[in-house]
Every structure is written in C-alpha cells, then in structure tokens.
Amino acid sequence: MIPRNLRNSFQIPTKDVIQWFPGHMGKGLKQMQQKLKLIDCIIEVHDARIPLSGRNPDFKYTVSGLKPHILVLNKKDLTDSRYHRKIAEQIQRDEGIQDVVFTNSKDPLCKGIKSLVPRARELISNSNRFHRTETADHTLMVIGVPNVGKSSLINVLRNRHLRAESATRVGAVAGITRSVLNKIKMSEDPLMYLLDTPGILTPNVKDVETGMKLALCSCLQDHLVGPQLIADYMLYWLNRNQEFEYVDRVGLSNPTDNIVEVLVSCAKMFNKYRKVKMFEAETLLKPDLDSAAHLFLKMFRLGDLGHFNLDNHLFPFRV
C-alpha cells in the first residue's frame, strides 16, 4: 500500500550543508584559465543522472569561451535511457552545445567513447585555432564538477588509443584531482594530449534540490553533507517518483516517508549494529544508522534500485 501522506517537498535545517567551494577549487579554476591558450577543445564531463543540475555555468564563460565544446554525460549505464535524446535536444537548444555524448567510462566498447576522438579532431580542424594554427598536436582539456568520471574517461581513452596504462588517479570520492596536470598523451594519430583538471563546483549551489542531487551522485563528499541527510533526500525522491524497489531491498513491508524507519530496517537486514555503553558497564546493541545510510546510498549509486534521471521533472515532455 502506498502512503497518502508522502512529502511533496524536501527541506533541510540549514542551507550551509550544501555550500562547498574549497580553496583548491578556486586555485584550479585559475590554472585552467591560464592554460586556455594552449587548448584546442573542451570536453566537459558531467553525471548523466543529473544532466542539468549542478553543472558549473561559469565554465561556458570562464573556460570554454570560443573553443569547441563537447559535453560528455557519463555513467549512462545508471540512467533511464529513454530520456537521452530529449536531454541532448534540450541542451542543444537552450545552451548551444551541439555535441552531447552519453558514455560509460567503465565500458571500453562504449559507442560514445569511440566517437570522442574523431569528433574532437573534426571540431578542431573546422575551428579557428588562432595562434595554434601551426601546432601539429591537439590538446583537449577535460573539465567538470567533482567525481563525474573525468579521470576514468581519460584513462579509458588512453588505454584505447595507446594501449597504455592508466595515467591519472581514479576514486569514488569527490575531489581526488587537486590541480591541473601536465599533458597526458592520449593518441598518436592524430597526436593528441589531454589535460586533467580538478572538479570545480559553482561557488554557490542555487537551491536545496540541486545540492542534494549533487550529494546523492557523490559530487559532494558524504561527510560534508551527512549520509543520513543524503539518504533522506534519496528516500524523498524515490517516493515522489513512485520508485519503491527499496521496500523489499531493506526489508520493509510498505513504502514509508520516515528515513529512520528505513535505516533501522536496513541495519537489521544487513546486521549493522553498534555497541552503546549503558549503566554499570552494560552494553546494548543498537542499529547503526550511519552504516545503514551508507548501504542505502550504495544501492542507489550502483543502480541496484533502478536506473534514474534525477532531473526528470525539469523536462517539459513525457517519455
């Protein structure tokens, strides 16, 4: 039975939890701007689950400029593919970015990944390279918010075109890349290099929904927002979109809007308890809600609860 009193909005005690622009981000943005004159094409990488939310609007004005611009929406394997064509059409119409490519950087046979180098080469050859017209090599800069797969994309392209080992660190935690790196050779023919860059968030997340979507997709580190709060937003979104796969996965009998109820059930199902000291050295086992929250989030992030587009309400169409 679906409860009738599910939330129709999400609120948090303070918006401060979604303000995060560490010093290394400001430094990284300046480094990117300084290297722009050496760049022939911009590859912006973003999480396909949030194709509109959280993308840094300053990239278009402070980094991309007149350079050819390819938008890569990565992690397509975790999304509802029915939206892909409409998403590309809306971005092309509203933002003027004509090249929108969906990729899965974990799949070296992905069609989107295969198309990137040929398309970048074509865009560069048809663009005004200004003072780089006599330069034989092509240099691409990979930009985006934290933890959307930039380093993974660089590594799979390098492995594909050079049969070389990974050249840059990859991790599941936002903010691993802290500075603009030296050139990474990515292709011999054409001779092409890539510059990896730190994930750069917009200095101010415009609203609660955007901040929580970024957190849910791991673009913000969990401890900066709080795993239980992120899990609560996830529960709100799933219920609002009538996605109730979580009910069976955490051992509930019905959907609920109470995140504590969800986490207690999840902790019991996966045997996640913590010892609490009581009086007279007595200890009591209680459900570990933080561990349960991390498990609940992991289910979403691995696609175990379904494949979603968190921005589906922003599109003026039905699929």
ChimeraX attribute file (.defattr): number of C-alpha atoms within 10 A of each C-alpha:
attribute: neighborCount
match mode: 1-to-1
recipient: residues
	/A:1	7
	/A:2	11
	/A:3	10
	/A:4	7
	/A:5	8
	/A:6	14
	/A:7	13
	/A:8	9
	/A:9	10
	/A:10	12
	/A:11	10
	/A:12	12
	/A:13	6
	/A:14	8
	/A:15	13
	/A:16	12
	/A:17	16
	/A:18	21
	/A:19	17
	/A:20	18
	/A:21	14
	/A:22	12
	/A:23	9
	/A:24	16
	/A:25	23
	/A:26	15
	/A:27	15
	/A:28	19
	/A:29	22
	/A:30	15
	/A:31	16
	/A:32	24
	/A:33	13
	/A:34	11
	/A:35	13
	/A:36	20
	/A:37	13
	/A:38	15
	/A:39	21
	/A:40	27
	/A:41	25
	/A:42	26
	/A:43	22
	/A:44	23
	/A:45	28
	/A:46	28
	/A:47	31
	/A:48	30
	/A:49	24
	/A:50	20
	/A:51	22
	/A:52	19
	/A:53	21
	/A:54	23
	/A:55	20
	/A:56	20
	/A:57	10
	/A:58	14
	/A:59	19
	/A:60	16
	/A:61	9
	/A:62	13
	/A:63	20
	/A:64	23
	/A:65	12
	/A:66	14
	/A:67	19
	/A:68	23
	/A:69	24
	/A:70	22
	/A:71	22
	/A:72	30
	/A:73	24
	/A:74	27
	/A:75	19
	/A:76	22
	/A:77	19
	/A:78	20
	/A:79	20
	/A:80	16
	/A:81	16
	/A:82	12
	/A:83	17
	/A:84	19
	/A:85	11
	/A:86	16
	/A:87	19
	/A:88	19
	/A:89	15
	/A:90	15
	/A:91	17
	/A:92	14
	/A:93	11
	/A:94	8
	/A:95	10
	/A:96	11
	/A:97	17
	/A:98	15
	/A:99	18
	/A:100	20
	/A:101	20
	/A:102	24
	/A:103	27
	/A:104	23
	/A:105	23
	/A:106	15
	/A:107	14
	/A:108	16
	/A:109	13
	/A:110	13
	/A:111	13
	/A:112	20
	/A:113	22
	/A:114	15
	/A:115	12
	/A:116	18
	/A:117	18
	/A:118	11
	/A:119	13
	/A:120	23
	/A:121	17
	/A:122	12
	/A:123	18
	/A:124	18
	/A:125	13
	/A:126	10
	/A:127	14
	/A:128	14
	/A:129	19
	/A:130	9
	/A:131	9
	/A:132	14
	/A:133	12
	/A:134	8
	/A:135	10
	/A:136	10
	/A:137	15
	/A:138	21
	/A:139	24
	/A:140	26
	/A:141	24
	/A:142	25
	/A:143	29
	/A:144	25
	/A:145	26
	/A:146	27
	/A:147	27
	/A:148	25
	/A:149	27
	/A:150	28
	/A:151	26
	/A:152	21
	/A:153	24
	/A:154	24
	/A:155	22
	/A:156	24
	/A:157	24
	/A:158	21
	/A:159	17
	/A:160	17
	/A:161	17
	/A:162	14
	/A:163	12
	/A:164	14
	/A:165	11
	/A:166	15
	/A:167	17
	/A:168	14
	/A:169	10
	/A:170	18
	/A:171	12
	/A:172	12
	/A:173	13
	/A:174	21
	/A:175	19
	/A:176	15
	/A:177	21
	/A:178	16
	/A:179	17
	/A:180	20
	/A:181	15
	/A:182	11
	/A:183	14
	/A:184	18
	/A:185	19
	/A:186	28
	/A:187	20
	/A:188	11
	/A:189	9
	/A:190	14
	/A:191	13
	/A:192	20
	/A:193	21
	/A:194	24
	/A:195	23
	/A:196	26
	/A:197	25
	/A:198	29
	/A:199	27
	/A:200	25
	/A:201	26
	/A:202	18
	/A:203	14
	/A:204	12
	/A:205	21
	/A:206	14
	/A:207	11
	/A:208	18
	/A:209	20
	/A:210	19
	/A:211	23
	/A:212	27
	/A:213	22
	/A:214	26
	/A:215	25
	/A:216	24
	/A:217	23
	/A:218	20
	/A:219	25
	/A:220	24
	/A:221	20
	/A:222	19
	/A:223	11
	/A:224	13
	/A:225	19
	/A:226	16
	/A:227	23
	/A:228	22
	/A:229	18
	/A:230	25
	/A:231	27
	/A:232	24
	/A:233	23
	/A:234	21
	/A:235	24
	/A:236	21
	/A:237	19
	/A:238	21
	/A:239	21
	/A:240	15
	/A:241	13
	/A:242	11
	/A:243	15
	/A:244	18
	/A:245	14
	/A:246	22
	/A:247	17
	/A:248	11
	/A:249	15
	/A:250	21
	/A:251	16
	/A:252	16
	/A:253	9
	/A:254	12
	/A:255	21
	/A:256	21
	/A:257	17
	/A:258	12
	/A:259	19
	/A:260	16
	/A:261	13
	/A:262	24
	/A:263	26
	/A:264	21
	/A:265	21
	/A:266	26
	/A:267	25
	/A:268	17
	/A:269	14
	/A:270	13
	/A:271	12
	/A:272	20
	/A:273	18
	/A:274	15
	/A:275	12
	/A:276	11
	/A:277	11
	/A:278	9
	/A:279	6
	/A:280	6
	/A:281	8
	/A:282	9
	/A:283	12
	/A:284	11
	/A:285	11
	/A:286	14
	/A:287	18
	/A:288	18
	/A:289	24
	/A:290	17
	/A:291	19
	/A:292	28
	/A:293	25
	/A:294	17
	/A:295	20
	/A:296	27
	/A:297	23
	/A:298	15
	/A:299	16
	/A:300	20
	/A:301	16
	/A:302	12
	/A:303	13
	/A:304	14
	/A:305	19
	/A:306	17
	/A:307	17
	/A:308	23
	/A:309	19
	/A:310	24
	/A:311	18
	/A:312	19
	/A:313	10
	/A:314	9
	/A:315	13
	/A:316	8
	/A:317	9
	/A:318	9
	/A:319	8
